[in-house]
Amino acid sequence: MTHFDDSSTAPALSEIDSAQESETSPPLASAERLASLTTTASSSGPPAVHSETAATIELRRLHRFFDKTKAVDDISFSVGPGQVFGYIGPNGAGKTTSMRILATLDLPTYGDAYVNGFSVINDPELVRRELGFMPDAFGTYRNVNCREYLDFFARAYGLIGRERHERLKWVLGFTGAEGMANKPIRGLSKGMKQRLCMGRALIHDPAVLILDEPAAGLDPRARIQLRQMISELAERGKTILISSHILTELAEICDAVGIIEQGRLLATGSVDEIQAEQQNLGELKLRVLNRLDEVASALQQLHDKLDLDNLLIDGQLVRVGFSGLLEDQATVVTHLVSQGFQIAEVNASKKSLEDVFLQVTEGLVQ
Ligand SMILES: Nc1ncnc2c1ncn2[C@@H]1O[C@H](COP(=O)(O)OP(=O)(O)OP(=O)(O)O)[C@@H](O)[C@H]1O
């Protein structure tokens, strides 16, 4: 099932700054990491189970080039245990490529990625035990029903007897797929398939979940249910990396997000942090009653706080771009009042998350 792209299409490592090499030192030795597990993997027993505090994802200077296309271009970030990290970017940004590398379905051109400390390059088998992957495309299987499908993957992960039975029951219940357990997969709707795919990712109780656009094609109710499932999994200590084109879709459930375009990570942090980092995120509207011909020069004195390119004076109404921060709003009002302007009304509007996304990305496609 594992597929590696032809590495001959990737540029030689020498094309990438050799100074990077010292920064991509291997993680802790696998044996040490394995010893820290609460239960170790064995070929006959169930898959390894980790202590919750060990769950983490880390991308370290990850690169993946396909000829001249820099699908992933020097990306680093980490996700802590129990955190939900939203990976946001337009089409062709490099989300799936990074996720496929994390899921050990592809190899980086340079750099490395770690799941619970295991390297995708050095310890792919251990990574697979730690991780459940929900790809964006789901293959169909003729004459297999949902229960059989999940049972197949449970067996593949080494689950046996009562444990396998219990796990299957839990997964069908958690994903709301009980009612379709005996339905053939080929007849499932998109939303049903997504539930089943989520079930497959969860069947071996992995510490880390990688979900590639799980909400694509779902109706509004199914999207809400998906968000609830993700929040519950995070509460149970799972570390989750989830991709989407849409920032607003993930803002509520993500502890942090990374915005990616053309393989580069353009911004990372909590949604609030990213919003605060972007300049001129708001518009200040003032109704000024006097000395209207002097307002522009008075605002000019605050040029470091305002976006004066977006200054518009229409009668008594003054509109100007600003950071969106309350402190800056107060500074503008205090400044004008102290100079004798009569301010009758103050209104501030913040840009939406969609505006932030559009401001961070440029809509470039490789
Ligand atoms: N196997 C491949 N061979 C050649 N180019 C590839 C391959 N896989 C991905 N790419 C290219 O890498 C870039 C990133 O693609 P990727 O699928 O990772 O983007 P994405 O952010 O997941 O996009 P989408 O939201 O459309 O799924 C694109 O330019 C794509 O054409």
The ligand as a Gaussian input file, in Angstrom:
#p B3LYP/6-31G(d) Opt

LIG

0 1
 N        3.374000      13.305000      -7.334000
 C        3.487000      14.546000      -7.759000
 N        4.197000      14.839000      -8.877000
 C        4.344000      16.094000      -9.315000
 N        3.821000      17.181000      -8.694000
 C        3.120000      16.958000      -7.572000
 C        2.899000      15.646000      -7.049000
 N        2.169000      15.759000      -5.906000
 C        1.909000      17.081000      -5.738000
 N        2.484000      17.796000      -6.732000
 C        2.436000      19.250000      -6.875000
 O        2.805000      19.819000      -5.627000
 C        2.052000      20.989000      -5.349000
 C        1.354000      20.834000      -4.020000
 O        0.326000      19.879000      -4.156000
 P       -0.562000      19.372000      -2.903000
 O       -1.449000      18.290000      -3.414000
 O        0.327000      19.062000      -1.782000
 O       -1.390000      20.694000      -2.566000
 P       -2.666000      20.877000      -1.625000
 O       -2.386000      22.069000      -0.791000
 O       -2.988000      19.623000      -0.928000
 O       -3.776000      21.238000      -2.700000
 P       -5.368000      20.920000      -2.729000
 O       -5.980000      21.807000      -1.711000
 O       -5.740000      21.307000      -4.121000
 O       -5.546000      19.453000      -2.456000
 C        1.120000      21.179000      -6.544000
 O        1.715000      22.079000      -7.438000
 C        1.036000      19.784000      -7.143000
 O        0.763000      19.840000      -8.525000

